[in-house]
């Protein structure tokens, strides 16, 4: 496989990682909402049992980002490895002083 294909694999794997992170936050949300585990409020920190929907915001964000990476992976790879236009790069050795 060439570097373009490996970069595409990496983009898709990062998308899958984001989806798994969304699942983790969903489990936190359900745990708090359904009261499966006792929650302890730490001194000086916000109590997640008061408003567990903060975790749900992360679920939505990670899902959108992960699915977006997977769906748009070909476009991202194409954009990252697009051929350069002739006027985009000038060789420093060819510049005259």
C-alpha positions in Angstrom: 0.0 0.0 0.0 1.2 3.5 -0.7 1.2 6.5 1.6 -2.1 7.8 0.4 -3.8 4.5 1.3 -2.2 4.4 4.7 -3.2 8.0 5.4 -6.8 7.1 4.5 -6.6 4.1 6.9 -5.4 6.4 9.6 -8.2 8.9 9.0 -10.8 6.2 9.1 -9.3 4.6 12.3 -9.3 8.0 14.0 -13.0 8.3 13.0 -13.7 4.9 14.6 -11.8 6.0 17.7 -14.1 9.0 17.9 -17.2 6.8 17.7 -15.9 4.6 20.5 -15.3 7.7 22.6 -18.9 8.7 21.9 -20.0 5.3 23.2 -17.9 5.7 26.3 -19.5 9.1 27.1 -23.0 7.6 26.3 -22.3 4.9 28.9 -21.3 7.6 31.5 -24.5 9.4 30.7 -26.6 6.3 31.1 -24.8 5.3 34.2 -25.5 8.7 35.9 -29.1 8.9 34.5 -30.1 5.4 35.5 -28.2 5.5 38.8 -26.2 2.3 38.4 -23.1 3.6 40.2 -22.8 5.8 43.3 -21.5 9.2 42.3 -19.3 11.2 44.6 -19.0 14.9 44.3 -15.3 16.0 44.5 -14.5 19.2 46.3 -14.2 22.1 44.0 -15.6 20.3 41.0 -19.0 20.3 39.3 -21.2 17.4 40.3 -22.1 15.4 37.2 -25.2 14.0 38.8 -26.8 17.5 38.8 -26.7 17.7 35.0 -25.5 14.6 33.2 -26.5 16.0 29.8 -23.0 17.5 29.6 -21.8 14.0 28.7 -24.5 13.8 26.0 -23.1 16.9 24.3 -19.8 15.0 24.0 -21.7 12.0 22.6 -23.2 14.1 19.8 -19.9 15.9 19.1 -17.8 12.7 18.9 -20.4 10.9 16.8 -20.6 13.8 14.3 -16.8 14.1 14.1 -16.2 10.4 13.8 -18.9 9.7 11.2 -17.7 12.8 9.3 -14.1 11.5 9.2 -15.2 8.2 8.0 -17.5 9.6 5.3 -15.2 12.3 4.2 -11.9 10.3 4.4 -11.5 10.0 0.6 -11.9 13.8 0.2 -9.5 14.5 3.1 -6.8 12.2 1.6 -7.4 13.7 -1.9 -7.0 17.2 -0.5 -3.9 16.3 1.6 -2.2 14.7 -1.4 -3.4 16.9 -4.2 -0.8 17.7 -6.9 0.8 21.1 -6.5 0.1 23.8 -9.1 3.1 25.1 -10.9 3.0 28.5 -9.2 2.5 27.1 -5.6 6.1 26.1 -5.0 9.3 27.6 -6.0 12.6 25.9 -5.5 14.8 28.0 -3.1 17.9 27.1 -5.2 16.3 28.5 -8.4 15.6 31.9 -6.9 18.0 34.6 -8.0 19.2 36.9 -5.3 
